[in-house]
């Protein structure tokens, strides 16, 4: 029986000897590789925080002490140490979430997968503890894997520094740079000294007394303070954090459990905000991850555990089409530049960066800055293409509205993984963008249905220099080509089912990835004696005038989209039709205004009754036809 088999709660972790804790770390790495290779998930980040998470649970007492992870994809080890060892259905319906989840455990607080938020959570929790007299507990925030590149984290640090009596420990999980860890007895002594209240009291007394003593006293204080800073800066790269007014410990070898424990004990004893700077290696202990130059197996599908190779080759997908087309555009237009928020490879910009390295800007996990910086580039004569996951554009809505749209900036936003994505749960379903962006004046949004329309939409988008443009597409493999049989003033007619002359005519509007569903719905309706036309507007914002005209030529309109139905494209089509004095009913199908748990896309489609047979049944009922 191994050490991991004996762990059912953090109490069991605290009972282990140092040797047993090291054995547990090895067993956890083996478990993660074997389990995640079967299910897929965030492997590299979790291999990097094994010893760190063990040390945290040996020093602090969750759930009395609150632990938050930024981002939450590095919480797999935390799940194991809090009794959640069944990873057989990780990121699958009725299985463990890939992120912290309050529904799973009292040890989880923040269900975060949008980065750079944990320090704000920690600041708020620490303030609540202080105001309610809960001095017996700490808040521990683990931030890393790029999350410190987000501006929100620095806003939080600025506020955290203002609460010197709040028991808050910030663990900076630094896996991006190879600082040499601070080792040896002197380093440990200085860490303890700097986090001793007596030391701080002496410094405060010296500052107050010497500065009151006129120019000689101030000169003496400045010299002593400069010497102190100089010594510390030689021993550790801490200046930036201590200049914020927050105590700093480190760098610490994040793969040495005892070293991390010593640092956390000192931080805990200080009684105020402390940063513990921990150096870790993403993908630690798994050779395929360590040798993966791109992202250290940040996120993987199902793989061979021995080799790290995928079990099945991935089909050429939507992201690949974008990657290819943006390079072609870049060759023809020197003014086109690309912006990514720490997602160069996942969003398909790696080939563009390889060919045009000076025309790619990775701003870190800072979507707000990306959007406003793009507006500045547009003002300067460039055409920026900002490529992000659809769910992450939520964070930059104000910048899209007030910096890009208000200033009529020619910026193109490319939204990967739009619509239902499934496995990563509520935070990663890219379902909000169309309803959210529908209120932005002047914004134009395209939802291509296949490879050809994606390439065409991207080329059309970068030609617009006086308004924001958006091109959205789903996750995964490409759908089969769907050619138009006729162009109706810019709206593609995809299918026409004739029926009895006296039968009701139905217009089915398919949006983007839902075009296939729309075609299937039409076929079912046609078997029930209805006349049915299927159209794809391609550019859905603003609603094309030709589409409004088509609404008036039919008895009933059905819209099908993979976005939030409240305020979505169907709702806007209905609104435009009403404004034109049309009385044709518009029956909109899409995603309800709700947070969706992790499941496969097909499972979500089934649950939401967005299968062709479900939609057709509801349409027939609305028309009063026998089902």
Secondary structure, DSSP 8 states (H G I E B T S, - for coil): --TGGG-SSHHHHHTS-HHHHHHHHHHHHHHHHHHHHHH-B--HHHHTTHHHHHHHHHHS-TTTSEEEEESGGG-HHHHHHTT----TTTTSTTS--SS--TTT-TT------SSS-HHHHHHHHHHHHHHTT-TT--EEEEEETTGGGSHHHHHHHHHHTT-TTS-EEEEEEE-SS------SHHHHHHHHHHT-HHHHHHHHHHHHHHHTTHHHHHHHHHHHHHHHHHHHHHH-S-HHHHHTT-EEEEEEETT-HHHHHHHHHHHHHH-S-EEEEEE--TTTT-HHHHT-TTTSSSSB-SB-TTT--BSS----BHHHHHHHHHHHHHHH-TTEEEEESS-TTTTT-HHHHHH-GGGEEE--S-HHHHHHHHHHHHHTT-EEEEEEEHHHHGGGHHHIIIIIITTT---EEEEESBB---TT-TTT-B-SHHHHHTTSTT-EEEE--SHHHHHHHHHHHHT--SS-EEEE--SSB-------SEEETTEEEEEEE---TTS-EEEEEE-GGGHHHHHHHHHHHHHTT-EEEEEE-SEEES--HHHHHHHHTSSEEEEEEEEESTTSHHHHHHHHHHHTT---EEEEEEE-SS---S--HHHHHHHTT-SHHHHHHHHHHHTT---
